[in-house]
Amino acid sequence: MTSSTPRTRLIATDLDGTLLCDGGTVSDRTAAALAAAEAAGIQVVFVTGRPPRWMQQVSAHIGGHGVAICSNGGAIVDVRRGELLESFPIAEGSVLAIVHALRAALPGVAFAFEHPRGWAREPGYELRMWGDDAEQAVDPAERLLADGRVAGVFKILAKHPSLDPDTFLTEARRAAGHLAEITRSAPVAMVEISALGVTKASTLASWCREQGIDRTEVVAFGDMPNDLEMLAWAGHSYAVANAHPEVLAAVTHHTTSNDQDGVATVVEELLKALEPR
């Protein structure tokens, strides 16, 4: 690191498929690297597609500030206190318009909704992940949206029973991309929908402005299409070896896979560069 290279002040990392091992855990090596970065004055921010309710598993590693950006930028969460600090909702009229547009173009699609009080789903939205069995409202989307049980939606999830995941993303963007940001991070046919202009990058950029951190002082890590905007925004970005082909092609710097502590490998090198010579 030369004197003309901006000092790293913030590490922004995706979780699943990037920082976490395939079993969803933080390895000892990665935990030590994150702790060392915080001790060196580098802020660590988790920037994830996960909803707020799924953050307890990594709360011990979030750093002194305790804040994570969740739901692809749709929410900022104080993980330690379990408190939603800010959310960026989809316009109320747009939620139903998105549902109708995707249903018309992609028969068989089913929906779930993240909102400040929790989440809700349609009966046809298949549960598959830990945490999905938390208390929720279950009804057709139109009924959920009409009776006030779902308000302030900051993320819509849509699943299709048979489409290829990348095909589903392409077709969903064609049908409703004018209404919202549509991306994907799961290995199944599931797309994740946020308000227009709301991405991991937009919320991270806002957080950094508040902290007085320039984008050139940010190092970012990711693996899936929902990370692309963040990786393009950050001054220095890395794709883990197991990343989606589109991410590997878009990012100049690569590191080893999530199961081989790819994030920790880079963080350790960053910290070595800070050591006095």
Stockholm file with secondary structure:
# STOCKHOLM 1.0

chainA/1-277         MTSSTPRTRLIATDLDGTLLCDGGTVSDRTAAALAAAEAAGIQVVFVTGRPPRWMQQVSAHIGGHGVAICSNGGAIVDVRRGELLESFPIAEGSVLAIVHALRAALPGVAFAFEHPRGWAREPGYELRMWGDDAEQAVDPAERLLADGRVAGVFKILAKHPSLDPDTFLTEARRAAGHLAEITRSAPVAMVEISALGVTKASTLASWCREQGIDRTEVVAFGDMPNDLEMLAWAGHSYAVANAHPEVLAAVTHHTTSNDQDGVATVVEELLKALEPR
#=GR chainA/1-277 SS CCTTSCCCCEEEECIIIIISCTTSCCCHHHHHHHHHHHHTTCEEEEECSSCGGGCGGGGGGSCTTCEEEEGGGTEEEETTTTEEEEECCCCHHHHHHHHHHHHHHSTTCEEEEEETTEEEECTTSCCCSTTTTSSCEESCHHHHHHTTSSCSCCEEEEECSSSCHHHHHHHHHHHHTTTEEEECCSSSSEEEEEETTCSHHHHHHHHHHHHTCCGGGEEEEECSGGGHHHHHHSSEEEEETTSCHHHHHHCSEEECCGGGTHHHHHHHHHHHHHSCC
#=GC SS_cons         CCTTSCCCCEEEECIIIIISCTTSCCCHHHHHHHHHHHHTTCEEEEECSSCGGGCGGGGGGSCTTCEEEEGGGTEEEETTTTEEEEECCCCHHHHHHHHHHHHHHSTTCEEEEEETTEEEECTTSCCCSTTTTSSCEESCHHHHHHTTSSCSCCEEEEECSSSCHHHHHHHHHHHHTTTEEEECCSSSSEEEEEETTCSHHHHHHHHHHHHTCCGGGEEEEECSGGGHHHHHHSSEEEEETTSCHHHHHHCSEEECCGGGTHHHHHHHHHHHHHSCC
//
